[in-house]
Amino acid sequence: MLSEFDLIAQYFTRPARDTVRVALSVGDDCALIAPSPGMQLAISTDMLVEGRHFFPGADPFWLGHKCLAVNLSDLAAMGAKPLAFTLALALPDSRAEWLAPFSQGMLALADAHGCELIGGDTTKGPLNICITVFGEVAPGQALRRDRAMVSDDIWISGTLGDARLALAGYRNELALDADALEAAAQRMHAPTPRVALGQTLCGLAHAAIDISDGLVGDLGHILQRSRVGATLDADALPAGPMLSMQPQDVRRRCALAGGDDYELCFTAPAKRRAEILDAARSAGIAVTRVGTIESAPGLRLVGANGAPLNLQLSSFDHFASP
């Protein structure tokens, strides 16, 4: 077994790639980072707990990828550019065969987004991964949850529901063949943070959130903070490739209330539709218009024919039963 300092030195210490913004990295009591002149820091923390957020025995490479991806997704939702992150890691033991792929998966994604690992902590205990990520955004440009306006369009990036479909397969809630389960599970294990899209939406979109706990709940945060309501077309939601082959009821429930999508839900003025589509093309991701912000409070779900839907849905709650 490696000691605490040996495992940090072997798997999580390397020269800073960006010595301008990261003046001091791993190895001291604090790291030193500086945003670009005139920019604000955007900071977010997420914790992943074995048995709650991922299955025991999860592939360490993809777990390393995911634990950083969910944090980068928060920066994407604010339109922020990634700078750096810290890692707090509790491990039941310090095995090289786990640490090597875990660090490789995490640092490969970090390198893809120019995000430096600048410090953290390690200890012995049940597997628990906590990352704090730092980004930068121009003052007044952040895509906040409290900025949605009446008559805004509601947009979704990418596709929804395949991650929840995979979870249903793992739990034997639905019968999926091995190929369908493996394909759907890619969305659960290897989410893609929409960092480029978030940055291109600054100045175009009013409000945004990443879809981590399910669209109904996450859009609800925008509605609550912005003191508005919305009508959402459940049948306009872009279902994932595997989910699109399921019956309508399954499609609706997975797309509306499934977690782990890490797509962006954002609102923007109707007059910016062409610009939104151009921004999405430049970021290399499709976006779909799925609803409208309204003055009447609450979220109203309708089908393709405009008829109201009476669906009892709830998004993920960290303190509810799994």
C-alpha positions in Angstrom: 0.0 0.0 0.0 1.1 3.5 -0.8 1.4 6.2 1.9 -0.8 9.3 1.6 2.1 11.4 0.3 3.4 8.7 -2.0 0.0 8.3 -3.7 -0.3 12.1 -4.1 3.2 12.4 -5.6 2.8 9.4 -7.9 -0.8 10.0 -9.2 -1.8 13.6 -8.6 1.3 15.7 -8.8 2.7 17.1 -12.1 4.0 20.5 -13.4 1.4 23.1 -14.0 0.4 23.5 -17.6 -0.6 27.1 -17.1 1.9 28.9 -15.0 0.3 32.3 -15.7 -3.0 31.6 -14.1 -1.7 28.9 -11.7 1.2 30.4 -9.8 1.5 27.6 -7.2 0.0 24.2 -7.5 0.1 20.9 -5.6 2.6 20.6 -2.7 2.1 23.6 -0.4 -0.4 24.6 2.2 -2.4 26.5 -0.4 -2.5 26.8 -4.2 -2.3 30.2 -5.9 -4.5 30.9 -8.9 -5.3 34.2 -10.7 -8.2 34.7 -13.1 -7.6 36.9 -16.1 -7.7 40.6 -15.4 -11.2 41.9 -15.1 -12.8 38.4 -14.7 -14.8 36.9 -11.9 -14.1 33.5 -10.3 -16.8 30.9 -10.6 -16.5 28.2 -8.0 -18.5 24.9 -7.5 -18.2 21.8 -5.3 -19.6 18.3 -5.9 -19.3 15.2 -3.9 -19.7 11.6 -5.2 -20.2 8.9 -2.7 -19.9 5.2 -3.5 -23.3 3.5 -3.3 -25.2 6.7 -3.6 -23.8 8.4 -6.8 -22.1 5.4 -8.4 -22.1 1.7 -8.0 -19.6 -0.2 -5.8 -16.9 -1.5 -8.1 -17.4 1.2 -10.7 -14.7 1.3 -13.4 -12.1 3.7 -12.0 -11.1 5.3 -15.3 -14.7 6.3 -16.0 -15.3 7.3 -12.4 -12.3 9.6 -12.6 -13.7 11.1 -15.8 -17.2 11.5 -14.3 -16.2 13.0 -11.0 -14.6 15.9 -12.9 -17.2 16.1 -15.6 -20.0 16.8 -13.2 -18.0 19.8 -11.8 -17.1 21.1 -15.3 -20.8 20.8 -16.1 -21.5 23.4 -13.3 -19.1 25.8 -14.9 -20.7 25.2 -18.3 -24.1 26.1 -16.8 -22.6 29.5 -15.8 -20.8 30.1 -19.1 -17.5 30.0 -17.3 -14.1 28.9 -18.6 -12.4 26.2 -16.5 -9.2 27.2 -14.6 -8.4 24.7 -11.9 -9.8 22.2 -9.4 -9.0 20.5 -6.1 -9.6 16.9 -5.2 -10.5 15.5 -1.8 -10.4 11.8 -1.9 -11.3 9.2 0.8 -10.1 5.7 -0.1 -10.6 2.4 1.7 -7.1 1.5 0.6 -4.4 2.9 -1.7 -4.1 0.3 -4.5 -2.1 1.3 -7.6 -4.4 -0.8 -9.8 -7.3 1.5 -8.8 -5.4 4.8 -8.5 -3.7 4.6 -11.9 -6.8 4.4 -14.1 -8.8 6.8 -11.8 -6.2 9.5 -12.1 -5.8 8.9 -15.9 -9.5 9.3 -16.5 -9.7 12.4 -14.4 -6.6 14.1 -15.8 -7.4 13.3 -19.4 -10.6 15.3 -19.1 -8.8 18.0 -17.2 -6.3 18.3 -20.0 -9.0 18.4 -22.6 -10.4 21.5 -20.9 -7.2 23.2 -19.7 -8.2 22.7 -16.1 -5.3 22.3 -13.6 -5.3 20.0 -10.5 -3.9 22.3 -7.9 -4.4 20.5 -4.6 -6.8 18.7 -2.2 -6.6 16.1 0.5 -6.5 12.3 0.9 -7.5 10.1 3.8 -8.6 6.5 4.5 -12.3 5.8 4.6 -15.3 4.8 2.5 -14.8 5.8 -1.1 -15.8 9.4 -1.4 -14.7 11.9 -4.1 -15.2 15.6 -3.6 -14.0 18.1 -6.2 -14.0 21.9 -6.1 -13.7 23.5 -9.5 -12.7 27.1 -10.3 -13.5 29.0 -13.5 -13.7 32.5 -14.8 -16.4 34.5 -16.4 -16.8 38.2 -17.4 -18.7 40.4 -14.9 -22.4 40.4 -15.8 -22.1 37.6 -18.3 -22.7 34.5 -16.0 -25.7 32.4 -16.9 -27.5 32.6 -13.6 -30.7 30.7 -12.5 -32.5 33.9 -11.5 -32.5 35.6 -14.9 -35.3 33.8 -16.9 -37.8 36.2 -18.4 -41.4 35.9 -19.4 -41.7 34.8 -23.1 -38.2 33.3 -23.1 -37.8 30.1 -25.1 -36.6 27.0 -23.1 -33.9 25.1 -24.8 -32.1 21.7 -24.1 -28.7 20.7 -25.4 -28.0 17.2 -26.7 -30.3 14.4 -25.6 -31.9 13.3 -22.4 -32.8 10.1 -20.6 -30.3 7.4 -21.7 -28.6 7.6 -18.3 -31.8 7.0 -16.5 -32.7 4.2 -18.9 -29.4 2.5 -18.1 -30.2 2.8 -14.3 -33.6 1.2 -15.0 -31.8 -1.6 -16.7 -29.3 -2.1 -13.9 -32.1 -2.1 -11.4 -34.2 -4.6 -13.5 -37.0 -2.0 -13.7 -36.9 -2.5 -17.5 -35.7 -5.4 -19.6 -32.8 -4.2 -21.9 -30.6 -6.4 -24.0 -26.9 -6.3 -23.3 -26.1 -4.0 -26.3 -28.8 -1.5 -25.5 -27.8 -1.4 -21.8 -24.1 -0.9 -22.7 -24.9 1.9 -25.1 -27.3 3.7 -22.7 -24.8 3.3 -19.8 -22.2 5.3 -21.7 -24.3 8.4 -20.8 -24.3 7.4 -17.2 -20.6 6.6 -16.8 -19.0 9.1 -19.3 -21.1 12.4 -19.4 -19.8 15.2 -21.6 -19.8 18.6 -19.9 -21.1 21.2 -22.4 -18.4 23.7 -21.6 -18.0 25.2 -25.0 -21.7 25.7 -25.4 -22.0 27.4 -22.1 -19.4 30.0 -23.1 -21.0 30.7 -26.5 -24.3 31.3 -24.8 -23.0 34.2 -22.7 -24.7 37.4 -23.9 -27.4 35.3 -25.7 -29.2 33.3 -23.0 -30.8 34.7 -19.9 -30.7 31.7 -17.5 -29.2 28.2 -17.4 -28.7 25.1 -15.3 -27.1 21.8 -15.9 -29.5 18.8 -15.8 -28.0 16.6 -13.1 -31.0 15.5 -11.0 -33.7 15.5 -13.7 -35.2 18.2 -16.0 -38.4 18.7 -14.0 -36.5 19.4 -10.8 -33.6 21.4 -12.4 -35.8 23.6 -14.5 -37.9 24.1 -11.4 -34.9 25.7 -9.8 -34.8 28.3 -12.6 -38.5 28.9 -12.3 -38.3 29.4 -8.5 -35.3 31.6 -8.5 -36.6 33.7 -11.4 -40.2 33.9 -10.0 -41.8 32.7 -13.2 -43.6 29.6 -14.6 -43.3 27.6 -17.8 -45.1 25.3 -20.2 -42.9 22.4 -21.4 -43.7 20.1 -24.3 -42.8 16.6 -23.0 -42.9 15.1 -26.5 -40.5 17.7 -27.9 -37.7 16.6 -25.5 -34.8 15.2 -27.4 -34.6 11.5 -26.3 -31.3 9.7 -26.3 -30.7 7.1 -29.0 -31.6 4.1 -26.7 -34.5 5.9 -25.0 -36.0 6.8 -28.4 -36.8 3.2 -29.0 -38.8 2.8 -25.8 -42.6 3.3 -25.4 -43.9 6.9 -25.0 -44.5 6.6 -21.2 -40.9 5.5 -20.6 -39.6 8.2 -22.9 -41.5 10.9 -21.1 -40.5 9.7 -17.6 -36.8 9.2 -18.3 -36.4 12.5 -20.2 -38.4 14.5 -17.7 -37.2 13.1 -14.4 -34.0 11.1 -15.2 -30.8 12.3 -13.7 -27.1 12.1 -14.9 -27.7 13.8 -18.3 -25.4 16.8 -17.6 -26.9 18.6 -20.6 -27.8 22.3 -20.4 -31.3 23.7 -19.9 -31.3 27.4 -20.7 -33.7 30.2 -21.5 -33.3 32.9 -24.2 -35.4 35.5 -25.9 -37.4 34.3 -28.9 -35.7 36.9 -31.1 -32.3 35.2 -30.5 -33.3 31.8 -32.0 -31.1 32.0 -35.0 -28.1 33.1 -32.9 -28.7 30.3 -30.4 -28.7 27.8 -33.3 -25.5 29.4 -34.7 -23.9 29.3 -31.2 -24.8 25.6 -30.8 -23.3 24.7 -34.2 -20.1 26.5 -33.3 -19.9 24.5 -30.1 -20.6 21.2 -32.0 -23.8 20.3 -30.1 -27.5 20.2 -31.2 -30.0 22.2 -29.2 -33.8 21.8 -29.1 -36.5 24.3 -28.2 -38.9 22.6 -25.8 -41.1 25.2 -24.0 -41.8 28.8 -23.0 -41.3 30.8 -19.8 -44.6 32.3 -18.6 -45.7 34.7 -15.8 -48.1 32.2 -14.1 -46.1 30.2 -11.5 -45.5 26.5 -11.8 -44.5 24.0 -14.5 -47.2 22.8 -16.9 -46.5 19.7 -19.0 -48.2 19.2 -22.3 -48.0 16.5 -25.1 -47.4 17.0 -28.8 -51.0 17.9 -29.3 -50.9 20.6 -26.7 -53.1 18.7 -24.2 -52.1 18.9 -20.6 -50.3 15.9 -19.1 -50.9 14.7 -15.5 -47.7 13.0 -14.7 -46.5 12.4 -11.2 -42.7 13.0 -11.4 -39.9 13.7 -9.0 -36.2 14.4 -9.6 -33.3 12.9 -7.7 -33.1 13.8 -4.0 -29.9 13.0 -2.2 -31.7 12.4 1.1 -34.6 10.4 -0.3 -34.6 6.6 -0.7 -32.7 5.4 -3.8 
